Amino acid sequence: MQITRVLSTALRAAGYQVATAANGLEAWTAIEERMPDMVITDLVMPQMNGLELTEAVRRVARTPILVLSVRDAEATKVKALDAGADDYLTKPFGMSELLARVRAHLRRNEEDEAGQEHLTAGAFVLDAPTHAITLHGETLNLTPKEFDLLALLLRNADRVMRHRTLLRALWGPQGEDQPQHLRVLIGQLRRKLDRGDGMAYIASEPWVGYRLHAQGFAAEAEE
C-alpha cells in the first residue's frame, strides 16, 4: 500500500527501524515474534482488522498503539480507544504531526519502563537494578530464568500472557516448540511462591497461557 511505503520512508528517515506487514494477521504474527516499541495500524485491513489487532496486542503488552483511519466519527475513535489504542489519527494527516506523536508515545513508554524498574504489584515488589523480587516483604530465591519469568508476569499483572509470548520472551523464537520448558519453569516458580498460607499467584488459562494475580487467590481454585 502507498501509505505503508510513505510512512516507512518517513520513519526510517527519522532514524527509526521499521517492519511492515501486508495484513493484520501478518502483523500479529510478526508482533508475537518480536514485540516492537510501538505499533501503527490502519483500521481497515484484511484477515485481521485494526481493532482486532489492537485488542490482541493489548492482551499481552502495554506497547503504544497508534490507529490510523479515514473515519472521523467519534464512535469509531471511541471503539479504537476502548480496544486499547493509545492514540488515533485521522487521514489525511501531516507527517510532522505523526512523527511528533510517535516521539511522544515512545518517550512516555521509556518513562513507563523506567518506572517498572521499581514495581509494586499487590504483594510483590520488583527491584530490577538489584535483580530482586520480594513477596510479602520476603526476598525470593530465584534462578535467572525464574526471575525473568516472574518479572514478565509482574509487568503484566492480572493480564493473560500467552504461552507463545512467554516462550519467545524467555527462550527466543526456537523456544516456541518447547512448551514443556515453560510448564517446568511455572511449576518451579509456583513452589517458590508457596508461603504455606493456602494462597496461589499464578493461574493457568487453559489452552491460552498464564495469568499472575498480584493479590493472590485461593490455591484450591487452581486445582
CORSULQUI-V352684 format. One record per pair of residues at least 12 apart in sequence whose ideal C-beta (glycine too) atoms are under 10 Angstrom apart, sorted by sequence separation. I is the first residue (numbers start at 1). J is the second residue. D is the distance in whole Angstrom. If there is no record, write none. Layout:
{{I:J:D} {I:J:D}}
//
This chain:
{{8:20:6} {19:31:9} {27:39:8} {41:53:5} {53:65:8} {54:66:10} {67:79:10} {68:80:10} {76:88:8} {89:101:7} {116:128:7} {117:129:6} {118:130:10} {123:135:6} {124:136:9} {125:137:8} {127:139:10} {149:161:9} {164:176:6} {167:179:7} {170:182:7} {189:201:9} {190:202:6} {201:213:6} {7:20:8} {27:40:10} {28:41:10} {41:54:7} {54:67:7} {67:80:5} {77:90:8} {88:101:10} {117:130:10} {122:135:9} {123:136:5} {131:144:8} {133:146:9} {152:165:9} {153:166:8} {163:176:9} {166:179:10} {189:202:7} {200:213:8} {201:214:7} {4:18:10} {19:33:10} {27:41:7} {39:53:8} {53:67:9} {66:80:10} {67:81:8} {76:90:9} {87:101:6} {114:128:10} {119:133:9} {120:134:10} {122:136:10} {123:137:9} {125:139:9} {133:147:7} {152:166:7} {167:181:7} {171:185:10} {190:204:10} {199:213:9} {201:215:9} {202:216:10} {203:217:7} {5:20:8} {19:34:8} {27:42:10} {39:54:8} {50:65:9} {65:80:9} {86:101:9} {87:102:9} {113:128:10} {123:138:10} {132:147:9} {135:150:9} {164:179:9} {166:181:10} {167:182:6} {170:185:8} {187:202:10} {201:216:5} {202:217:10} {4:20:5} {41:57:9} {51:67:8} {65:81:10} {67:83:8} {72:88:9} {124:140:9} {131:147:6} {163:179:6} {166:182:6} {186:202:6} {199:215:9} {200:216:7} {201:217:8} {4:21:9} {19:36:7} {24:41:7} {50:67:6} {67:84:10} {71:88:10} {73:90:10} {87:104:8} {131:148:10} {133:150:6} {149:166:7} {152:169:6} {199:216:4} {200:217:6} {4:22:8} {18:36:9} {24:42:9} {27:45:8} {39:57:6} {50:68:8} {65:83:9} {67:85:5} {72:90:5} {86:104:10} {87:105:7} {133:151:7} {148:166:10} {152:170:8} {164:182:10} {186:204:8} {198:216:9} {199:217:7} {200:218:7} {201:219:9} {203:221:8} {204:222:7} {1:20:9} {17:36:9} {24:43:10} {26:45:9} {28:47:9} {29:48:10} {39:58:10} {50:69:7} {65:84:6} {66:85:7} {67:86:9} {68:87:10} {69:88:7} {71:90:7} {72:91:9} {86:105:6} {128:147:9} {163:182:6} {166:185:9} {193:212:9} {197:216:9} {198:217:10} {199:218:7} {200:219:4} {203:222:6} {16:36:10} {17:37:9} {20:40:10} {21:41:9} {24:44:10} {25:45:9} {26:46:9} {27:47:9} {28:48:6} {65:85:5} {66:86:7} {67:87:7} {68:88:8} {69:89:8} {70:90:7} {71:91:9} {131:151:9} {149:169:8} {163:183:9} {166:186:9} {190:210:10} {198:218:6} {199:219:6} {200:220:9} {202:222:8} {1:22:8} {16:37:9} {24:45:4} {25:46:8} {26:47:8} {27:48:7} {36:57:9} {63:84:10} {64:85:9} {65:86:5} {66:87:5} {67:88:5} {68:89:5} {69:90:6} {70:91:5} {126:147:9} {133:154:7} {148:169:8} {149:170:6} {183:204:10} {189:210:10} {195:216:9} {198:219:5} {200:221:7} {201:222:10} {16:38:9} {18:40:9} {23:45:5} {24:46:7} {25:47:4} {26:48:9} {31:53:8} {35:57:8} {39:61:9} {62:84:9} {64:86:5} {65:87:8} {66:88:8} {67:89:7} {68:90:8} {69:91:7} {70:92:8} {86:108:8} {148:170:6} {197:219:9} {198:220:8} {200:222:5} {22:45:9} {23:46:5} {24:47:5} {25:48:5} {27:50:9} {61:84:10} {63:86:9} {64:87:8} {65:88:10} {66:89:6} {67:90:10} {68:91:6} {86:109:9} {128:151:7} {189:212:10} {193:216:9} {200:223:9} {21:45:9} {22:46:8} {23:47:5} {24:48:3} {28:52:8} {32:56:9} {39:63:6} {40:64:9} {41:65:7} {43:67:6} {44:68:10} {62:86:9} {126:150:8} {186:210:6} {22:47:9} {23:48:7} {24:49:6} {28:53:6} {31:56:8} {32:57:9} {35:60:8} {36:61:9} {38:63:6} {39:64:7} {40:65:8} {41:66:8} {42:67:8} {43:68:7} {44:69:7} {51:76:9} {54:79:10} {58:83:7} {59:84:8} {68:93:8} {126:151:6} {145:170:6} {194:219:8} {23:49:10} {24:50:7} {27:53:6} {31:57:6} {35:61:5} {37:63:7} {38:64:5} {39:65:5} {40:66:5} {41:67:6} {42:68:5} {43:69:4} {44:70:8} {54:80:7} {57:83:10} {58:84:3} {124:150:8} {145:171:9} {11:38:10} {21:48:10} {24:51:9} {25:52:9} {35:62:10} {36:63:7} {37:64:8} {38:65:8} {39:66:7} {40:67:8} {41:68:7} {42:69:7} {43:70:8} {44:71:9} {54:81:9} {55:82:9} {56:83:10} {57:84:7} {58:85:8} {124:151:10} {128:155:10} {182:209:9} {183:210:10} {24:52:6} {25:53:9} {28:56:5} {32:60:8} {35:63:6} {36:64:9} {38:66:7} {39:67:9} {40:68:7} {41:69:9} {42:70:9} {43:71:7} {51:79:6} {54:82:10} {55:83:5} {56:84:9} {57:85:9} {58:86:10} {126:154:5} {182:210:8} {11:40:8} {24:53:5} {27:56:9} {28:57:8} {31:60:9} {50:79:10} {51:80:6} {54:83:4} {55:84:6} {124:153:9} {125:154:9} {126:155:8} {190:219:9} {23:53:10} {24:54:10} {27:57:9} {31:61:8} {50:80:7} {53:83:9} {54:84:5} {55:85:10} {68:98:8} {124:154:6} {25:56:10} {51:82:9} {52:83:8} {53:84:10} {54:85:5} {126:157:10} {21:53:9} {24:56:9} {31:63:8} {51:83:5} {53:85:10} {54:86:9} {66:98:8} {119:151:8} {121:153:9} {122:154:9} {190:222:9} {7:40:7} {43:76:7} {50:83:8} {51:84:9} {121:154:5} {124:157:8} {149:182:8} {153:186:9} {51:85:8} {120:154:9} {121:155:8} {7:42:10} {50:85:8} {66:101:6} {116:151:9} {119:154:6} {121:156:10} {122:157:7} {150:185:10} {4:40:10} {43:79:9} {66:102:7} {119:155:7} {121:157:4} {122:158:9} {145:181:9} {149:185:6} {153:189:9} {43:80:7} {64:101:9} {121:158:8} {148:185:9} {149:186:8} {4:42:9} {64:102:9} {116:154:9} {119:157:9} {3:42:7} {41:80:9} {66:105:7} {116:155:6} {145:184:10} {146:185:7} {149:188:9} {150:189:6} {64:104:9} {65:105:9} {145:185:6} {146:186:10} {149:189:6} {1:42:8} {64:105:4} {161:202:10} {43:85:10} {63:105:9} {64:106:7} {113:155:9} {143:185:9} {146:188:6} {147:189:9} {150:192:9} {163:205:9} {167:209:10} {64:107:10} {112:155:10} {145:188:9} {146:189:5} {150:193:8} {160:203:9} {162:205:9} {166:209:7} {1:45:9} {41:85:8} {64:108:7} {145:189:9} {157:201:10} {161:205:9} {163:207:9} {164:208:10} {165:209:7} {166:210:7} {43:88:9} {64:109:5} {143:188:8} {158:203:10} {160:205:5} {163:208:7} {164:209:8} {39:85:9} {63:109:7} {142:188:9} {143:189:9} {146:192:7} {162:208:6} {163:209:5} {39:86:9} {40:87:9} {62:109:8} {142:189:8} {146:193:10} {154:201:10} {161:208:9} {162:209:4} {163:210:8} {38:86:9} {64:112:9} {153:201:9} {160:208:6} {161:209:5} {162:210:9} {38:87:10} {40:89:9} {42:91:9} {140:189:9} {143:192:9} {153:202:7} {160:209:5} {161:210:6} {62:112:7} {142:192:7} {159:209:10} {160:210:7} {161:211:7} {62:113:9} {141:192:7} {142:193:10} {150:201:9} {160:211:5} {161:212:8} {140:192:6} {150:202:9} {159:211:7} {160:212:10} {140:193:7} {149:202:9} {158:211:7} {159:212:8} {62:116:9} {156:210:10} {157:211:9} {158:212:7} {156:211:9} {157:212:5} {158:213:6} {153:209:10} {156:212:7} {157:213:8} {158:214:6} {135:192:9} {138:195:8} {153:210:7} {155:212:9} {157:214:4} {158:215:9} {40:98:8} {135:193:6} {153:211:8} {154:212:6} {157:215:9} {133:192:10} {136:195:7} {153:212:4} {133:193:10} {135:195:7} {152:212:9} {153:213:10} {154:214:7} {7:68:8} {40:101:9} {136:197:9} {149:210:9} {153:214:9} {40:102:8} {150:212:8} {38:101:10} {136:199:10} {149:212:10} {38:102:6} {135:199:10} {3:68:8} {37:102:10} {40:105:10} {39:105:10} {135:201:8} {38:105:6} {37:105:9} {38:106:6} {37:106:6} {124:193:9} {123:193:10} {38:109:7} {37:109:7} {123:195:9} {37:110:9} {37:113:10} {123:199:9} {124:201:8} {123:201:8} {122:201:8} {136:216:9} {14:95:9} {135:216:9} {13:95:10} {16:99:9} {11:95:9} {14:98:10} {10:95:5} {14:99:6} {9:95:10} {10:96:9} {13:99:9} {16:102:7} {11:98:9} {16:103:10} {3:91:8} {7:95:8} {10:98:8} {11:99:8} {14:102:8} {124:212:8} {3:92:10} {6:95:8} {10:99:7} {14:103:9} {16:106:9} {122:212:9} {123:213:10} {124:214:6} {7:98:7} {11:102:7} {121:212:8} {122:213:7} {123:214:7} {124:215:10} {7:99:10} {10:102:10} {121:213:10} {122:214:3} {123:215:7} {124:216:10} {62:155:8} {121:214:4} {122:215:4} {123:216:6} {61:155:9} {62:156:8} {120:214:9} {121:215:9} {122:216:7} {7:102:10} {61:156:7} {119:214:10} {60:156:7} {59:156:9} {62:159:9} {61:159:9} {60:159:7} {59:159:7} {60:160:8} {61:161:9} {58:159:9} {59:160:6} {60:161:6} {59:161:9} {60:162:6} {59:162:8} {60:164:9} {61:165:8} {60:165:5} {56:162:9} {59:165:9} {60:166:9} {61:169:10} {60:169:10} {32:162:8} {35:165:8} {33:164:9} {32:164:6} {33:165:10} {32:165:6} {35:168:9} {31:165:10} {34:168:8} {35:169:8} {33:168:6} {34:169:10} {32:168:7} {34:172:10} {33:172:10} {34:173:8} {33:173:6} {32:173:10} {33:176:9} {32:176:9} {59:208:9} {60:209:8} {59:209:9}}
//
